[in-house]
Amino acid sequence: MNPQSIKDLLQKFTLFKDLSDFEMEPILDLANHRLYRHGTHIFMQGDPLTNVYFIDQGKVKIYKTDFHGKEQIVNVLQPGDMFPHLGFFRQDDYPAHSEVIEDAVLIYIPIQSFENFLITHPEICVKLFRVLGEKMVDLQQRLEQKILHNTYEQIIMLLLRLAKDYGHETKNEHIRVTTQFTNRELANMIGSSRETVSRTLTQLKKKNLINTDKSGFLVLDTDALEDELF
């Protein structure tokens, strides 16, 4: 991947999209790229923080494990996402595991070098704070959903979130979720059980609120799902 390709990729991200070619030059000097195969762990929970990653192609699962080895999915990232957002200005370890679930091409920048760059470029810090703010709002909303809503409602909210993040509109104005998730993975996203998710999805299918196409992708009637919450 040549410097121009790396620049074009990075400028797709909110963090860099408004920077001039001159402002991008020192960032390109820091950036590297690599292909990661499906099933590869980019880093493990507890590893020392070293790099900030930007996804060009593929998908990456961010998850944590408890003392019993139970998996809790924090997020599934796709092209246009960066991680870890909490890696900046911290002398700490990676807070979660990251696993490639679809062959991925990643641009990565060493955190220490990037932090030194940010210190001398306050306008980039402002953009970074905006990105972090968006992520904090998302995490706050998830916490509120966990506290204020029952499991049935949490699963509907999860489906709506997946529709927003991974969905494409079909001819009948439903939303097809273009990333496949097992019931176990869906359960891990909200801290529920596979059996509960399976039972709830069956209920939603009987109500014609969701369906599965021939390829196994979820197809959602998002308007009807939203009505189900009220």
C-alpha positions, -999 to +999 in steps of 0.1 A: +000+000+000+016+033-011+015+066+009-012+080-013-035+050-006-028+053+031-036+090+030-068+084+011-079+058+036-071+078+067-089+109+053-121+088+053-120+089+091-135+118+110-102+123+127-084+132+095-109+141+069-105+179+071-067+179+072-047+194+043-020+174+024+006+193+044-010+184+077-012+148+067+025+144+059+038+138+094+009+113+101+018+093+070+054+091+083+040+073+114+016+050+096+021+013+087-003-013+073-008-050+075-032-078+064-047-098+093-064-131+085-097-144+099-093-157+135-061-136+142-060-117+175-046-082+170-040-078+207-052-095+239-068-080+270-040-070+293-013-066+266+006-033+267-010-005+246+011+000+215-009+010+184-040+028+172-057+009+144-078+020+115-099-005+095-096-003+057-111-037+049-127-065+070-143-067+104-129-069+139-146-081+171-138-064+204-146-085+234-138-090+270-137-122+291-145-126+328-128-149+354-149-178+341-139-173+305-173-160+295-172-137+265-188-102+265-188-086+230-181-049+233-184-041+196-180-054+161-160-029+140-160-025+103-142-003+076-142+033+087-138+025+124-108+031+146-097+014+178-089+015+207-105+048+214-094+047+250-058+042+240-048+078+239-030+095+267-031+064+289-002+045+304-022+013+306-030-020+289-055-029+262-089-031+280-102-059+257-094-086+232-095-078+194-101-107+170-104-105+132-137-121+121-133-112+084-099-109+067-088-073+075-064-047+062-055-023+090-035+009+091-018+012+125+001+041+141+022+037+173+004+053+202+034+070+217+044+086+184+007+096+177+004+111+212+035+132+206+020+143+173-013+153+190+004+173+216+018+196+189-014+197+169-043+208+191-067+210+162-065+172+158-071+168+195-104+186+192-114+162+164-103+133+186-124+145+215-155+146+193-149+110+182-145+100+219-176+119+228-197+100+203-184+067+217-192+078+252-227+086+242-231+052+226-218+034+258-241+055+280-271+046+259-262+009+261-259+012+299-293+029+301-308+002+280-294-024+304-308-007+334-341+006+322-353-021+299-362-058+302-343-084+281-370-085+254-366-048+249-328-050+251-328-075+222-350-053+201-327-023+207-297-045+198-313-054+165-321-018+158-285-009+166-272-036+142-296-024+115-281+011+119-244-001+119-245-030+094-278-027+076-288-020+040-324-013+028-342-039+008-368-034-019-396-037+006-380-010+028-369-035+054-333-036+066-309-065+059-281-069+084-251-076+062-230-091+090-240-125+104-241-130+142-248-162+160-273-162+188-244-167+212-227-135+199-260-116+201-264-127+237-228-117+245-235-082+233-261-076+259-250-100+287-279-124+282-281-161+274-282-178+240-314-195+250-331-162+258-320-146+225-331-177+206-366-177+222-370-139+217-360-141+180-385-169+175-412-146+191-402-118+168-403-140+137-438-152+147-449-115+148-433-110+114-410-083+128-379-101+116-370-128+091-339-146+077-331-146+040-317-175+020-282-165+029-289-165+066-288-128+071-314-111+094-340-089+077-357-065+100-389-045+099-373-016+118-405+005+120-424-023+135-396-031+159-395+005+171-433+003+176-428-028+197-409-007+222-438+017+229 
